[in-house]
Amino acid sequence: MKKISLALAVFCLSLVTACGWHLRGSLNLPADLTSIDIQGASPALKDALVRQLEANGVSVSSNSPYTLAVSDERQESRTAALGSDALAAQYEYTSSAQFEFRNQGGQLIGTPGQVQVMRTVNFDSGEVLGSASEGNLVRGEMTQDLASQLIRRLSFLARTAAKDANGTPAP
């Protein structure tokens, strides 16, 4: 009975990994990307980046061979819809940031890029505190999503740099 259970568990595990399933936030980063320096990010974005990078085995240090420079980070909101009472019924939040990825020699890897996240939130004028709290929660989630996008782009650029340097794909 134990052999059947073990075989079934191995089969299920191989089936799940074969379809490409992985834990949310986990990435397959290149082996040579073990340390990175983050410059110019807001404290909230930097914390999200550090947390996600360290969860993927990448340390954040100022004397790293790679630098992720974040600039022109913006958080904007605007009224997306008005209710029948001419008050705001929905808000649209946008977070964006420009970034550059550089090697230890300061050479640009790839081209500078931009990441952007947009969300629409319903606003209830009768529940101002709840709506404000929801807005803050959404902004926090957007910061996490912005960090995830940056790390996915970083992974792609690091793989491209390793491929260009070696002439072979990075593991």
Secondary structure, 3 states (H helix, E strand, C coil): CHHHHHHHHHHHHHHHHHCCCCCCCCCCCCCCCCEEEEECCCHHHHHHHHHHHHHCCCEECCCCCEEEEEEEEEEEEEEEEECCCCCEEEEEEEEEEEEEEEECCCCECCCCEEEEEEEEEECCCCCHHHHHHHHHHHHHHHHHHHHHHHHHHHHHHHHHHHHHHHCCCCC
